[in-house]
């Protein structure tokens, strides 16, 4: 059975994109820096300047901040020119943008090893002409920074107003994605937390070559942290859609060149509007989903007396249940993780949404509802004479798309498949078969099991016996004292099961159980005292095998 990655934590809204500021190359265009030249580190001219600082003391490190342009005359270092290499290294590691120096007055020049270190790190060192005062530089650059930040805010506000207008006019996520595509000039998609595209899917065929999507069309959330990242042929920017601590998904914008800080900030504002649209849609879906689930539950549990009227009502909901169908029941496996942060948005809700999204593309008329602990799908048969293999292949294809290839926010689940139901009257029977299949499959194979009712073998026959007391009586009659629920009995029952599976071949059973030959002989003697001479009685072996199967699937 397919297994699903663990649910992820709510993503941080902090981005790795360039912060709001000016690149060093743009700072150099300030009038007060006319005549300044880059001595070293010219590969770092795209570093962003957000603030300025003046170095007045040798131990400046406690007072510097990331994205600073540090100005100095060299006076604090006049007695320690050899420490400049360490200074360049420390400033770079603290995320400073550049170092601007006025040499020749207190420093004869910058040593070659200092310039080599700056080149190696891509840390710009700028020589400022002696006649320019630091106050002029501070005034010019700070004015440019304020103008830049004001422009960013203005553009972000414009984008925000446009998107809020879309929502107020009744637009959904698809309308938001279309508006963002218009604003940014490149494809924009909105995804669920595990990467399933829920808006902007029309652009997917053109985006598959970027390598950002798996073969099922799911955005690779695990491999794509928020921020600006390159891909084959361009760049994409990812921002989380978060309301409070609830992760609603991602907005991903694609472009030929990296979006600048203003665009990224606008996308963050757009994510807030998207969270509003998602929350609104969730409220609508919750009401509609409960109504649909209640109706289908009544139909599948046999509480509908007038089936033709129910079939007609199903058509008004967009469902066709008057055709050959197969019931599929999917249940999330119990979470075994400890110490993780619980998610506020129910995982079951996401699980149901995933199935609805996948099934919609294959069979738009198929009902898909969330019954709290299980997702139920009534899937149209792949053909009028579909075999069990054809049905399993169709379901496996759906499972592959639900699972994807390693997105986040998902858990393993078990699944059961019914026999075909040729009429609506047979749907209650099909639903019960699928429920039995998922329950028996999990008992036999553990979490992540997938079972078809037609392939359960003897377990199918045992599951059809409704009288639990009769089954319990059979188990106690056949196993006797061995039926008691104790650790020692459980160990002996395991030994008995392996002996029956190997047709009482002692050497093979000992190998499977990792027992010494004589140890297994002793256990056989003990077992025959409890249940009878099963090594010589074929009928008794059959009874014992059936009793063990009953315990296995019914847990009696």
Phi, psi and omega per residue, in radians:
X1 nan 2.502 3.103
X2 -1.078 2.479 3.103
X3 -2.047 2.576 -2.951
X4 -2.052 2.580 -3.140
X5 -1.103 2.754 3.123
X6 -1.134 2.670 3.087
X7 -1.164 2.387 -3.113
X8 -1.542 2.938 3.074
X9 -1.395 2.882 3.091
X10 -1.154 2.227 -3.048
X11 -1.245 2.660 3.045
X12 -1.315 2.625 3.113
X13 -1.524 -0.038 3.130
X14 -1.238 2.322 -3.074
X15 -1.884 2.745 3.057
X16 -1.636 0.120 3.133
X17 -1.244 2.892 3.134
X18 -1.069 2.382 3.111
X19 -1.269 2.918 3.122
X20 -1.222 2.111 -3.114
X21 3.044 -2.777 3.141
X22 -2.152 2.368 3.027
X23 -1.094 2.667 -3.131
X24 -0.991 -0.675 -3.116
X25 -1.086 -0.572 3.097
X26 -1.328 -0.607 3.093
X27 -1.047 -0.656 -3.107
X28 -1.134 -0.247 3.125
X29 -1.482 -0.047 3.101
X30 -1.095 2.521 -3.074
X31 -1.071 -0.572 -3.111
X32 -1.256 -0.218 -3.140
X33 -1.865 0.315 3.052
X34 -1.062 2.252 -3.116
X35 1.635 -0.213 3.102
X36 -1.198 2.579 3.134
X37 -2.371 2.624 -3.129
X38 -1.505 2.044 -3.128
X39 -1.444 -0.573 -3.083
X40 -2.836 2.845 3.064
X41 1.293 0.524 -3.079
X42 -1.190 -0.201 3.057
X43 -1.298 -0.152 -3.130
X44 -1.828 0.360 -3.080
X45 -1.244 -0.153 3.063
X46 -1.562 -0.011 3.033
X47 -1.045 2.528 -3.002
X48 -1.705 2.306 3.081
X49 -1.728 2.174 3.077
X50 -1.983 -0.356 -3.079
X51 -2.707 2.936 3.120
X52 -2.184 2.716 -3.140
X53 -2.609 2.683 3.118
X54 -2.061 2.286 -3.126
X55 -1.545 2.009 -3.125
X56 -2.033 -0.212 -3.096
X57 -2.305 2.672 -3.129
X58 -1.113 -0.689 -3.111
X59 -1.584 1.184 -3.043
X60 -1.388 -0.308 -2.965
X61 -0.965 -0.688 -3.137
X62 -1.120 -0.250 -3.043
X63 -1.941 0.080 3.123
X64 -1.632 2.762 3.139
X65 -2.348 2.779 3.105
X66 -1.042 2.637 3.072
X67 1.132 0.529 3.072
X68 -1.697 2.562 2.868
X69 -1.712 1.984 -3.064
X70 -1.680 2.148 -3.140
X71 -1.785 2.431 3.098
X72 -2.689 2.579 3.009
X73 -1.560 -0.166 -3.069
X74 1.550 -0.064 -3.095
X75 -1.035 -0.783 -3.127
X76 -1.114 -0.273 -3.060
X77 -1.963 0.175 -3.030
X78 -1.068 -0.526 3.138
X79 -1.620 -0.107 -3.080
X80 -2.311 0.931 -3.115
X81 -1.076 -0.430 -3.133
X82 -1.207 -0.335 -3.111
X83 -1.442 0.001 -3.085
X84 -1.168 -0.571 3.108
X85 -1.099 -0.790 3.105
X86 -1.110 -0.649 -3.137
X87 -1.110 -0.805 3.121
X88 -1.028 -0.780 3.135
X89 -1.067 -0.817 -3.090
X90 -1.167 -0.695 3.130
X91 -1.136 -0.704 3.124
X92 -1.125 -0.765 -3.123
X93 -1.170 -0.396 3.090
X94 -1.567 0.079 3.006
X95 1.451 0.335 3.106
X96 -1.184 2.718 -3.078
X97 -1.448 -0.747 -3.068
X98 -2.951 2.924 3.078
X99 -2.151 2.162 3.111
X100 -1.892 2.196 -3.004
X101 -2.172 2.457 2.939
X102 -1.800 1.651 -3.104
X103 -1.439 -3.137 3.010
X104 1.433 -0.472 3.110
X105 -1.474 -0.840 3.113
X106 -1.966 -0.328 3.065
X107 -2.167 2.291 3.135
X108 -1.163 -0.485 -3.132
X109 2.975 2.967 3.128
X110 -1.601 2.243 -3.123
X111 -1.028 2.690 -3.110
X112 -1.094 -0.612 -3.129
X113 -1.201 -0.486 3.075
X114 -1.190 -0.785 3.141
X115 -1.158 -0.637 3.114
X116 -1.126 -0.714 3.111
X117 -1.115 -0.700 3.118
X118 -1.143 -0.700 3.095
X119 -1.113 -0.724 -3.115
X120 -1.095 -0.633 -3.093
X121 -1.598 -0.146 -3.046
X122 1.129 0.639 -3.119
X123 -1.839 1.895 -3.038
X124 -1.123 2.306 2.958
X125 -2.038 2.137 -3.017
X126 -1.981 2.321 3.058
X127 -1.651 2.146 -3.127
X128 -1.789 2.423 -3.133
X129 -1.144 2.575 -2.988
X130 -1.133 -0.536 -3.041
X131 -1.371 -0.139 -3.114
X132 -1.567 2.244 3.112
X133 -1.464 2.596 3.122
X134 -1.108 -0.531 -3.136
X135 -1.118 -0.615 3.093
X136 -1.166 -0.723 3.126
X137 -1.118 -0.789 -3.136
X138 -1.048 -0.751 -3.104
X139 -1.145 -0.824 -3.094
X140 -1.132 -0.846 -3.042
X141 -1.229 -0.730 3.118
X142 -1.093 -0.669 3.094
X143 -1.095 -0.735 3.116
X144 -1.139 -0.681 3.117
X145 -1.117 -0.768 3.131
X146 -1.113 -0.685 3.107
X147 -1.118 -0.711 3.125
X148 -1.104 -0.811 -3.136
X149 -1.116 -0.648 3.091
X150 -1.119 -0.678 3.123
X151 -1.136 -0.708 3.121
X152 -1.074 -0.811 -3.134
X153 -1.098 -0.697 -3.128
X154 -1.139 -0.771 3.134
X155 -1.150 -0.735 3.133
X156 -1.069 -0.716 3.136
X157 -1.138 -0.653 3.109
X158 -1.116 -0.785 3.124
X159 -1.110 -0.755 -3.113
X160 -1.058 -0.782 -3.141
X161 -1.097 -0.718 -3.134
X162 -1.103 -0.740 -3.100
X163 -1.276 -0.668 3.069
X164 -1.078 -0.656 3.085
X165 -1.065 -0.671 3.105
X166 -1.069 -0.784 -3.108
X167 -1.187 -0.763 -3.119
X168 -1.126 -0.460 3.101
X169 -1.488 0.125 3.087
X170 1.629 0.160 -3.126
X171 -1.232 2.728 3.126
X172 -1.945 -2.907 -3.104
X173 -1.109 -0.586 3.108
X174 -1.110 -0.686 3.104
X175 -1.178 -0.665 3.094
X176 -1.117 -0.755 3.136
X177 -1.091 -0.696 3.126
X178 -1.134 -0.707 3.130
X179 -1.171 -0.704 3.105
X180 -1.150 -0.637 3.082
X181 -1.084 -0.711 3.102
X182 -1.132 -0.738 -3.072
X183 -1.199 -0.787 -3.018
X184 -1.663 -0.164 3.038
X185 1.346 0.209 3.112
X186 -2.521 2.883 -3.113
X187 -1.041 2.452 3.082
X188 -2.284 2.287 3.096
X189 -2.173 2.666 3.048
X190 -2.030 2.321 -3.091
X191 -2.158 2.872 2.982
X192 -1.328 3.005 3.122
X193 -1.031 -0.456 3.135
X194 -1.712 0.222 2.981
X195 1.672 0.056 -3.134
X196 -1.321 2.224 -3.081
X197 -1.302 2.140 -3.133
X198 -2.010 -0.104 3.065
X199 -2.695 2.503 -3.114
X200 1.431 0.329 -3.071
X201 -1.139 -0.345 3.141
X202 -1.067 -0.426 -3.109
X203 -1.481 -0.148 -3.035
X204 -0.991 -0.791 -3.132
X205 -0.967 -0.638 -3.135
X206 -1.378 -0.295 -3.067
X207 -1.732 -0.138 -3.108
X208 -1.047 -0.540 -3.110
X209 -1.263 -0.174 -3.131
X210 -1.290 -0.330 -3.089
X211 1.400 0.111 -3.109
X212 -1.536 -0.149 -3.068
X213 -2.143 2.541 3.084
X214 -1.439 3.027 -3.082
X215 -1.046 -0.361 3.127
X216 -1.495 -0.008 -3.128
X217 1.558 0.173 -3.138
X218 -1.548 2.322 3.069
X219 -1.156 2.322 -3.050
X220 -1.351 1.400 -3.052
X221 -1.072 -0.739 -3.095
X222 -1.060 -0.557 -3.078
X223 -1.696 -0.029 -3.046
X224 -2.193 1.463 3.079
X225 -1.154 2.844 3.138
X226 -1.112 2.601 -3.139
X227 2.202 -2.990 -3.130
X228 -1.690 2.232 -3.123
X229 -2.425 2.558 3.089
X230 -1.426 2.723 2.982
X231 -2.521 3.070 -3.121
X232 -1.063 1.940 3.088
X233 1.614 0.086 3.120
X234 2.941 -2.625 -3.086
X235 -2.398 2.775 3.008
X236 -2.460 2.611 -3.112
X237 -2.148 2.261 -3.084
X238 -2.048 2.286 3.041
X239 -2.245 2.515 3.135
X240 -1.390 2.572 3.023
X241 -1.779 1.753 -3.020
X242 -2.232 2.298 3.028
X243 -2.109 1.965 -3.016
X244 1.154 -2.146 3.084
X245 -1.879 0.240 -3.080
X246 -1.704 2.153 3.128
X247 -1.482 2.029 -3.128
X248 -1.785 -0.154 3.118
X249 2.437 -2.657 -3.094
X250 -2.426 2.622 2.872
X251 -1.908 2.245 -3.125
X252 -2.153 2.081 3.129
X253 -1.897 2.293 -3.126
X254 -1.878 2.483 -3.106
X255 -2.696 2.803 3.125
X256 -1.281 -0.489 3.113
X257 -2.269 2.790 -3.090
X258 -1.078 2.393 3.030
X259 -1.140 2.470 3.138
X260 -1.436 3.124 -3.055
X261 -1.051 -0.637 3.141
X262 -1.117 -0.726 3.134
X263 -1.158 -0.725 -3.141
X264 -1.121 -0.728 3.115
X265 -1.103 -0.663 3.102
X266 -1.150 -0.659 3.101
X267 -1.119 -0.651 3.093
X268 -1.085 -0.728 3.078
X269 -1.128 -0.669 3.112
X270 -1.097 -0.607 3.131
X271 -1.107 -0.592 3.096
X272 -1.132 -0.756 3.110
X273 -1.149 -0.681 3.120
X274 -1.096 -0.679 3.101
X275 -1.075 -0.645 3.076
X276 -1.105 -0.782 3.141
X277 -1.137 -0.703 3.130
X278 -1.125 -0.771 -3.136
X279 -1.070 -0.725 3.104
X280 -1.102 -0.777 -3.131
X281 -1.156 -0.631 3.113
X282 -1.094 -0.703 3.120
X283 -1.103 -0.720 3.118
X284 -1.163 -0.790 -3.112
X285 -1.110 -0.606 -3.120
X286 -1.093 -0.748 -3.140
X287 -1.211 -0.854 -3.130
X288 -1.129 -0.695 -3.114
X289 -1.105 -0.698 3.126
X290 -1.145 -0.727 3.121
X291 -1.088 -0.804 -3.136
X292 -1.139 -0.753 -3.117
X293 -1.118 -0.714 3.130
X294 -1.097 -0.732 3.134
X295 -1.116 -0.837 -3.093
X296 -1.200 -0.590 3.104
X297 -1.083 -0.750 3.108
X298 -1.079 -0.688 -3.138
X299 -1.190 -0.714 -3.056
X300 -1.387 -0.342 3.128
X301 -1.734 0.116 3.052
X302 1.364 0.321 -3.128
X303 -1.573 0.022 3.102
X304 -1.663 2.089 -3.127
X305 -1.466 -0.691 -3.111
X306 -1.738 1.494 -3.062
X307 -1.131 -0.748 3.121
X308 -0.999 -0.692 3.101
X309 -1.145 -0.677 3.109
X310 -1.121 -0.673 3.106
X311 -1.095 -0.738 3.119
X312 -1.142 -0.692 3.117
X313 -1.150 -0.634 3.107
X314 -1.051 -0.615 3.118
X315 -1.116 -0.598 3.113
X316 -1.183 -0.372 3.086
X317 -1.577 0.041 -3.132
X318 1.518 0.244 -3.103
X319 -1.887 2.502 3.025
X320 -2.033 1.807 -3.140
X321 -1.915 0.206 -3.140
X322 -1.797 0.793 -3.124
X323 -2.627 2.904 3.095
X324 -1.077 2.214 -3.088
X325 -2.315 2.805 2.986
X326 -2.197 2.364 3.141
X327 -1.544 2.323 3.083
X328 -2.150 2.193 3.103
X329 -2.024 2.149 3.128
X330 -2.060 2.266 -3.129
X331 -2.197 2.296 3.029
X332 -1.111 2.402 3.080
X333 -1.310 2.667 3.141
X334 -1.016 2.458 3.108
X335 -1.382 2.251 -3.128
X336 -1.855 -0.064 -3.099
X337 -1.249 2.597 3.057
X338 -2.220 2.634 3.076
X339 1.413 0.088 3.116
X340 -1.547 2.762 3.130
X341 -1.365 2.123 -3.127
X342 -1.162 2.449 3.128
X343 -1.501 2.427 -3.104
X344 -1.344 -0.598 3.093
X345 -1.457 2.141 -3.025
X346 -0.990 2.358 3.096
X347 -1.126 -0.602 3.134
X348 -1.028 -0.637 3.136
X349 -1.132 -0.736 3.099
X350 -1.140 -0.685 -3.130
X351 -1.058 -0.790 3.120
X352 -1.122 -0.715 3.129
X353 -1.082 -0.674 3.123
X354 -1.077 -0.800 3.123
X355 -1.119 -0.737 3.137
X356 -1.059 -0.741 -3.123
X357 -1.137 -0.753 -3.094
X358 -1.235 -0.802 -3.089
X359 -1.165 -0.578 -3.110
X360 -0.990 -0.650 -3.110
X361 -1.298 -0.513 -3.098
X362 -1.550 -0.703 -3.052
X363 -2.600 1.578 -3.039
X364 -1.133 -0.342 -3.103
X365 -1.655 0.080 -3.095
X366 -1.499 2.250 3.065
X367 -1.178 2.363 3.024
X368 -2.366 1.997 -3.072
X369 -2.326 2.743 3.131
X370 -1.805 2.037 3.106
X371 -1.790 0.799 3.102
X372 1.191 -1.123 -3.097
X373 -1.775 -0.092 -3.095
X374 -2.614 2.669 3.006
X375 -1.864 2.248 -3.093
X376 -1.977 2.263 3.114
X377 -2.142 2.277 3.000
X378 -1.861 1.708 -2.960
X379 -1.695 2.298 3.067
X380 -1.115 2.452 -3.116
X381 -1.163 2.537 -3.133
X382 -1.168 -0.189 3.106
X383 -2.936 2.860 -3.094
X384 -1.115 -0.441 3.141
X385 -2.162 0.817 -3.066
X386 -1.148 2.303 3.084
X387 -1.477 2.976 3.113
X388 -1.062 -0.646 3.124
X389 -1.133 -0.721 3.129
X390 -1.121 -0.722 3.130
X391 -1.124 -0.762 -3.129
X392 -1.131 -0.664 3.108
X393 -1.116 -0.714 3.121
X394 -1.113 -0.757 3.125
X395 -1.175 -0.701 3.124
X396 -1.056 -0.631 3.116
X397 -1.143 -0.698 3.075
X398 -1.118 -0.766 3.140
X399 -1.052 -0.723 3.137
X400 -1.042 -0.680 -3.137
X401 -1.300 -0.617 3.091
X402 -1.149 -0.726 -3.123
X403 -1.293 -0.645 -3.047
X404 1.197 -2.677 3.088
X405 -2.258 0.904 2.991
X406 1.910 0.385 3.044
X407 -1.169 2.996 -3.139
X408 -1.656 3.019 3.092
X409 1.331 0.411 -3.054
X410 -2.288 2.679 3.070
X411 -2.177 2.798 3.089
X412 -1.161 2.696 3.130
X413 -2.522 2.717 3.067
X414 -1.861 2.732 -2.982
X415 -2.541 2.468 3.093
X416 -2.201 2.506 -3.102
X417 -2.143 2.340 -3.106
X418 -1.540 3.074 2.880
X419 -1.281 2.809 3.095
X420 -1.076 2.439 3.006
X421 -1.875 1.987 -3.034
X422 -1.420 -0.385 3.129
X423 -2.338 2.879 3.125
X424 -1.118 -0.523 3.131
X425 -1.127 -0.413 -3.108
X426 -1.550 -0.049 -3.072
X427 -1.106 -0.708 3.100
X428 -1.019 -0.702 3.113
X429 -1.142 -0.722 3.140
X430 -1.132 -0.710 3.127
X431 -1.076 -0.770 3.140
X432 -1.158 -0.633 3.086
X433 -1.103 -0.752 3.140
X434 -1.139 -0.681 3.109
X435 -1.121 -0.735 3.110
X436 -1.123 -0.697 -3.119
X437 -1.095 -0.759 -3.117
X438 -1.209 -0.643 3.138
X439 -1.189 -0.794 -3.128
X440 -1.204 -0.704 3.133
X441 -1.036 -0.728 3.131
X442 -1.185 -0.663 3.119
X443 -1.146 -0.662 -3.084
X444 -1.385 -0.682 -2.970
X445 -2.077 -0.047 3.127
X446 1.456 -2.963 -3.119
X447 -1.063 2.586 3.124
X448 1.397 0.275 -3.108
X449 -1.359 2.658 3.023
X450 -2.323 2.180 -3.025
X451 -2.380 2.471 3.039
X452 -1.848 2.351 -3.092
X453 -1.003 -0.662 -3.116
X454 -1.209 -0.265 -3.078
X455 -1.918 0.299 -3.125
X456 -1.446 -0.174 3.111
X457 1.084 -2.342 -3.099
X458 -1.124 -0.442 3.104
X459 -1.098 -0.556 3.110
X460 -1.118 -0.757 -3.134
X461 -1.128 -0.745 -3.133
X462 -1.142 -0.625 -3.120
X463 -1.196 -0.362 -3.108
X464 -1.453 -0.129 3.118
X465 -1.450 1.967 -3.046
X466 -1.373 -0.387 -3.021
X467 -1.457 1.686 -3.112
X468 -1.134 -0.644 -3.130
X469 -1.128 -0.638 3.105
X470 -1.140 -0.716 3.112
X471 -1.147 -0.718 3.123
X472 -1.109 -0.699 3.105
X473 -1.099 -0.674 3.118
X474 -1.127 -0.749 -3.137
X475 -1.078 -0.813 -3.102
X476 -1.179 -0.613 3.134
X477 -1.157 -0.724 -3.073
X478 -1.397 -0.778 -3.046
X479 -1.570 -0.379 3.129
X480 1.065 -2.309 -3.114
X481 -1.064 -0.447 -3.105
X482 -1.180 -0.253 -3.140
X483 -1.344 -0.320 -3.118
X484 -1.079 2.485 -3.068
X485 -1.506 1.484 3.074
X486 -2.300 2.724 3.125
X487 -1.016 -0.693 -3.129
X488 -1.133 -0.747 3.126
X489 -1.153 -0.669 3.113
X490 -1.070 -0.681 3.117
X491 -1.169 -0.733 3.124
X492 -1.171 -0.664 3.109
X493 -1.119 -0.625 3.079
X494 -1.103 -0.755 3.098
X495 -1.084 -0.756 3.131
X496 -1.093 -0.729 -3.128
X497 -1.083 -0.739 -3.136
X498 -1.177 -0.690 3.089
X499 -1.056 -0.741 3.134
X500 -1.168 -0.666 3.141
X501 -1.153 -0.530 -3.119
X502 -1.713 0.250 -3.140
X503 0.986 0.679 3.091
X504 1.047 0.542 3.023
X505 -1.444 1.865 -2.965
X506 -1.099 -0.754 -3.091
X507 -1.081 -0.790 -3.134
X508 -1.174 -0.729 3.125
X509 -1.111 -0.718 3.120
X510 -1.087 -0.678 3.118
X511 -1.114 -0.784 -3.129
X512 -1.138 -0.674 -3.083
X513 -1.519 -0.110 -3.110
X514 1.059 0.686 3.092
X515 -1.830 2.716 2.939
X516 -1.246 2.605 -3.107
X517 -0.945 -0.797 -3.102
X518 -1.197 -0.574 3.099
X519 -1.096 -0.764 -3.141
X520 -1.160 -0.658 3.091
X521 -1.048 -0.705 3.108
X522 -1.111 -0.715 -3.133
X523 -1.182 -0.651 3.105
X524 -1.070 -0.743 3.115
X525 -1.064 -0.749 3.141
X526 -1.128 -0.734 -3.140
X527 -1.139 -0.697 -3.125
X528 -1.187 -0.472 3.037
X529 -1.207 -0.511 -3.098
X530 -1.509 -0.710 -2.990
X531 -2.083 -0.152 3.139
X532 1.918 3.090 -3.047
X533 -1.379 1.224 -3.044
X534 -1.205 -0.399 -3.129
X535 -1.198 -0.362 -3.110
X536 -1.954 -0.100 -3.012
X537 -2.085 1.811 -3.099
X538 -1.116 -0.687 -3.139
X539 -1.112 -0.708 3.119
X540 -1.147 -0.667 3.111
X541 -1.074 -0.681 3.110
X542 -1.109 -0.795 3.125
X543 -1.062 -0.768 -3.132
X544 -1.098 -0.745 3.141
X545 -1.088 -0.718 3.126
X546 -1.163 -0.733 3.134
X547 -1.085 -0.710 3.107
X548 -1.149 -0.654 3.101
X549 -1.140 -0.692 3.105
X550 -1.045 -0.813 3.113
X551 -1.062 -0.644 -3.068
X552 -1.179 -0.749 -3.034
X553 -1.698 -0.408 -3.101
X554 -1.771 -0.359 -3.116
X555 1.108 0.571 -3.082
X556 -1.226 nan nan
